[in-house]
Amino acid sequence: MGRRCTICDHTSRAAIDAASKTMKRSVVAARYGVTESALRRHADHADVIEPADDALVKIHECLERLESLEARIAAILQVAQADGDAHTALAAVSSFTRVLGEVRSNLSLIARMHPPEQKRKGSDVLTSPGWTRLRSVLDDALAPYAEAKQAVITRLEEMTR
């Protein structure tokens, strides 16, 4: 009798199956503490659909980087707000908007490289839940800094044109 599938027995099997649909095997393995070979064997016998191409994986990675950056900028803004340091707040937001522009450019390039029928709903960073949360965090954090808030709004509007 063969050994039982470690993924099938894993307490996070549903999450692993879901993640396997949009993420690289190495990322899923690291996140859930399993091996890539276990994921490969699991995909062979389970009803798991792996990404059809790298576009969805790349989009997902861009969004993960954006969410990570969101957490870092929120922490910087919180400290700057507590210290009353508008200069640091503006510098942090400025850096973030530059990176956001690069992420947006990468997503646009990925979208252009793939025909419309391969695009997936939700691949637009500006409509993603992460961006919605970030927008709210920025709005709250920059409330006491009207000049910094206006600079961010202006920069974001420039990026969406």
C-alpha positions as semicolon CSV with decimal commas, in nm:
position;residue;x (nm);y (nm);z (nm)
1;M;0,000;0,000;0,000
2;G;0,135;0,343;-0,096
3;R;0,198;0,632;0,138
4;R;-0,089;0,879;0,194
5;C;-0,061;1,220;0,024
6;T;0,078;1,473;0,269
7;I;-0,114;1,753;0,098
8;C;-0,446;1,566;0,120
9;D;-0,379;1,516;0,494
10;H;-0,260;1,873;0,552
11;T;-0,476;2,091;0,778
12;S;-0,459;2,369;0,516
13;R;-0,541;2,152;0,215
14;A;-0,817;2,382;0,084
15;A;-0,588;2,685;0,105
16;I;-0,304;2,493;-0,059
17;D;-0,532;2,383;-0,345
18;A;-0,656;2,741;-0,391
19;A;-0,304;2,886;-0,381
20;S;-0,183;2,624;-0,630
21;K;-0,421;2,770;-0,887
22;T;-0,254;3,111;-0,890
23;M;0,093;3,079;-0,742
24;K;0,420;2,912;-0,830
25;R;0,475;2,576;-0,670
26;S;0,786;2,704;-0,486
27;V;0,586;2,988;-0,326
28;V;0,306;2,755;-0,215
29;A;0,560;2,508;-0,073
30;A;0,736;2,777;0,128
31;R;0,413;2,932;0,253
32;Y;0,262;2,606;0,380
33;G;0,579;2,420;0,482
34;V;0,547;2,141;0,228
35;T;0,777;2,023;-0,049
36;E;0,743;2,102;-0,417
37;S;0,754;1,731;-0,495
38;A;0,458;1,671;-0,259
39;L;0,266;1,944;-0,443
40;R;0,356;1,786;-0,778
41;R;0,239;1,439;-0,662
42;H;-0,077;1,592;-0,517
43;A;-0,156;1,769;-0,846
44;D;-0,114;1,437;-1,029
45;H;-0,392;1,265;-0,836
46;A;-0,610;1,548;-0,699
47;D;-0,840;1,773;-0,892
48;V;-0,604;2,070;-0,873
49;I;-0,567;2,303;-1,169
50;E;-0,229;2,471;-1,183
51;P;-0,178;2,807;-1,358
52;A;-0,216;2,775;-1,734
53;D;0,056;3,030;-1,793
54;D;0,287;3,259;-1,606
55;A;0,066;3,566;-1,651
56;L;-0,163;3,489;-1,359
57;V;0,135;3,395;-1,142
58;K;0,312;3,722;-1,229
59;I;0,001;3,926;-1,156
60;H;-0,043;3,751;-0,823
61;E;0,323;3,813;-0,732
62;C;0,290;4,184;-0,819
63;L;-0,017;4,212;-0,598
64;E;0,160;4,030;-0,312
65;R;0,453;4,273;-0,336
66;L;0,207;4,562;-0,333
67;E;0,035;4,427;-0,021
68;S;0,373;4,385;0,151
69;L;0,461;4,741;0,060
70;E;0,123;4,854;0,190
71;A;0,207;4,720;0,535
72;R;0,548;4,886;0,536
73;I;0,415;5,226;0,423
74;A;0,138;5,210;0,684
75;A;0,399;5,154;0,957
76;I;0,615;5,443;0,832
77;L;0,315;5,674;0,809
78;Q;0,200;5,579;1,158
79;V;0,541;5,668;1,304
80;A;0,560;5,989;1,102
81;Q;0,210;6,086;1,210
82;A;0,290;6,016;1,576
83;D;0,605;6,230;1,546
84;G;0,426;6,505;1,351
85;D;0,682;6,459;1,072
86;A;0,512;6,562;0,748
87;H;0,841;6,545;0,553
88;T;0,895;6,175;0,633
89;A;0,530;6,100;0,561
90;L;0,550;6,269;0,221
91;A;0,882;6,098;0,137
92;A;0,740;5,756;0,226
93;V;0,427;5,812;0,022
94;S;0,629;5,946;-0,270
95;S;0,848;5,636;-0,271
96;F;0,543;5,415;-0,251
97;T;0,370;5,588;-0,542
98;R;0,680;5,538;-0,757
99;V;0,678;5,167;-0,678
100;L;0,303;5,152;-0,736
101;G;0,362;5,304;-1,079
102;E;0,619;5,035;-1,157
103;V;0,380;4,760;-1,044
104;R;0,105;4,912;-1,257
105;S;0,340;4,923;-1,557
106;N;0,434;4,558;-1,502
107;L;0,068;4,458;-1,483
108;S;-0,008;4,654;-1,799
109;L;0,280;4,485;-1,980
110;I;0,159;4,140;-1,871
111;A;-0,192;4,224;-1,986
112;R;-0,065;4,339;-2,328
113;M;0,138;4,022;-2,371
114;H;-0,171;3,802;-2,338
115;P;-0,485;3,810;-2,552
116;P;-0,801;3,947;-2,387
117;E;-0,958;3,601;-2,352
118;Q;-0,675;3,506;-2,113
119;K;-0,720;3,805;-1,885
120;R;-0,867;3,722;-1,547
121;K;-1,116;3,937;-1,358
122;G;-0,947;4,117;-1,070
123;S;-0,606;4,157;-1,231
124;D;-0,631;4,538;-1,219
125;V;-0,433;4,659;-0,920
126;L;-0,654;4,968;-0,884
127;T;-0,963;4,753;-0,818
128;S;-0,791;4,496;-0,597
129;P;-0,886;4,459;-0,231
130;G;-0,526;4,537;-0,136
131;W;-0,538;4,871;-0,314
132;T;-0,874;4,957;-0,159
133;R;-0,731;4,893;0,189
134;L;-0,417;5,089;0,108
135;R;-0,618;5,385;-0,020
136;S;-0,808;5,391;0,308
137;V;-0,486;5,367;0,513
138;L;-0,326;5,649;0,316
139;D;-0,634;5,867;0,349
140;D;-0,644;5,820;0,727
141;A;-0,269;5,858;0,777
142;L;-0,239;6,169;0,564
143;A;-0,546;6,345;0,706
144;P;-0,334;6,574;0,927
145;Y;-0,098;6,651;0,637
146;A;-0,308;6,827;0,374
147;E;-0,010;6,913;0,153
148;A;0,123;6,556;0,154
149;K;-0,226;6,417;0,090
150;Q;-0,273;6,645;-0,210
151;A;0,069;6,546;-0,347
152;V;-0,026;6,179;-0,325
153;I;-0,362;6,236;-0,492
154;T;-0,198;6,432;-0,774
155;R;0,067;6,162;-0,828
156;L;-0,189;5,881;-0,831
157;E;-0,407;6,070;-1,079
158;E;-0,101;6,111;-1,306
159;M;-0,039;5,734;-1,290
160;T;-0,391;5,644;-1,399
161;R;-0,382;5,860;-1,713
